[in-house]
Amino acid sequence: MRTFGEVIAEARKKAKLTQRQLAARIKNEEGRHISGPYLNDIEHNFRHPPRGYLLEQFAKELDLDVDLLYFLAKQLPAALDSSEVSEEQGVAAYRAFRHQLERKGRKKR
């Protein structure tokens, strides 16, 4: 499976953007652009994937499925705030997720 950084690098290259060009399109929550070196670190997996706001900026600018990026980053979208989900709902969701992955794993073998 590809890493978050690999997916970002592939999509950036497919869009024919340099790291500097993409970095100029991605803004943090304070409205400042990320740096080229920071993007380079992400693409080479030297940094953890960014959290929600920046992650969603990458999805938008690179026309990527935001759910794929959340999955690769091993994060949940902020919209799925666990404070609004009961423990039973959370457990059921994780079980369904695990079941889906295990089922797909058996089919690949």
C-alpha positions as CSV (number, residue, x, y, z in Angstrom):
1,M,0.0,0.0,0.0
2,R,1.2,3.5,-0.8
3,T,2.0,6.0,1.9
4,F,0.4,9.4,2.4
5,G,3.6,11.0,1.1
6,E,3.7,8.8,-2.0
7,V,0.1,9.6,-2.9
8,I,0.8,13.4,-2.5
9,A,4.0,13.2,-4.6
10,E,2.3,11.2,-7.4
11,A,-0.7,13.5,-7.5
12,R,1.6,16.6,-7.6
13,K,3.6,15.2,-10.4
14,K,0.5,14.2,-12.3
15,A,-0.7,17.8,-11.9
16,K,2.6,18.9,-13.3
17,L,3.4,21.0,-10.2
18,T,6.7,21.6,-8.5
19,Q,6.9,21.2,-4.8
20,R,7.2,25.0,-4.5
21,Q,4.1,25.5,-6.7
22,L,2.0,23.2,-4.7
23,A,3.3,24.6,-1.4
24,A,2.1,28.1,-2.6
25,R,-1.4,26.7,-3.0
26,I,-1.7,25.1,0.5
27,K,-2.4,27.4,3.4
28,N,-2.5,26.6,7.1
29,E,-5.3,27.7,9.3
30,E,-3.6,31.1,9.9
31,G,-3.7,31.7,6.1
32,R,0.1,31.2,5.6
33,H,1.4,29.0,2.8
34,I,3.3,25.9,3.8
35,S,7.0,25.7,2.8
36,G,8.6,23.7,0.1
37,P,10.9,21.9,2.6
38,Y,7.8,21.0,4.7
39,L,6.1,19.5,1.6
40,N,9.3,17.7,0.7
41,D,9.4,16.1,4.2
42,I,5.7,15.0,3.8
43,E,6.4,13.5,0.4
44,H,9.4,11.6,1.7
45,N,7.6,10.4,4.9
46,F,9.9,12.4,7.2
47,R,6.9,14.0,8.8
48,H,3.6,12.6,10.0
49,P,0.7,13.5,7.6
50,P,-0.9,16.8,8.4
51,R,-4.1,16.9,10.4
52,G,-7.6,17.8,9.1
53,Y,-7.4,21.3,7.7
54,L,-4.2,20.9,5.8
55,L,-5.1,17.3,4.7
56,E,-8.3,18.6,3.2
57,Q,-6.3,21.4,1.4
58,F,-4.1,18.7,-0.2
59,A,-7.2,16.8,-1.3
60,K,-8.8,19.9,-2.9
61,E,-5.7,21.2,-4.7
62,L,-4.7,17.7,-6.0
63,D,-8.2,16.5,-6.8
64,L,-7.8,13.5,-4.4
65,D,-10.4,11.6,-2.5
66,V,-10.3,13.2,1.0
67,D,-11.3,9.9,2.5
68,L,-8.3,8.2,0.9
69,L,-6.0,10.8,2.5
70,Y,-7.7,10.4,5.9
71,F,-7.3,6.6,5.6
72,L,-3.6,6.8,4.7
73,A,-3.0,9.4,7.5
74,K,-4.8,7.0,9.9
75,Q,-7.1,9.8,11.0
76,L,-10.8,10.5,11.3
77,P,-12.3,13.6,9.7
78,A,-13.2,16.3,12.2
79,A,-16.8,16.0,11.0
80,L,-16.9,12.6,12.7
81,D,-16.5,14.1,16.1
82,S,-16.5,11.3,18.6
83,S,-18.3,13.4,21.2
84,E,-21.4,13.1,19.1
85,V,-21.2,9.4,18.7
86,S,-22.2,6.9,21.3
87,E,-19.7,4.2,22.4
88,E,-22.0,1.6,20.8
89,Q,-22.0,3.4,17.5
90,G,-18.2,3.8,17.6
91,V,-17.7,0.1,18.3
92,A,-20.1,-0.9,15.6
93,A,-18.4,1.3,13.1
94,Y,-14.9,-0.1,13.9
95,R,-16.2,-3.6,13.7
96,A,-17.8,-3.0,10.3
97,F,-14.5,-1.4,9.1
98,R,-12.4,-4.3,10.4
99,H,-14.8,-6.8,8.9
100,Q,-14.6,-5.1,5.5
101,L,-10.8,-5.1,5.5
102,E,-10.6,-8.7,6.7
103,R,-13.1,-9.8,4.0
104,K,-11.2,-8.0,1.3
105,G,-7.9,-9.5,2.6
106,R,-9.3,-13.0,2.2
107,K,-10.4,-12.3,-1.4
108,K,-6.9,-11.2,-2.4
109,R,-5.2,-14.5,-1.3
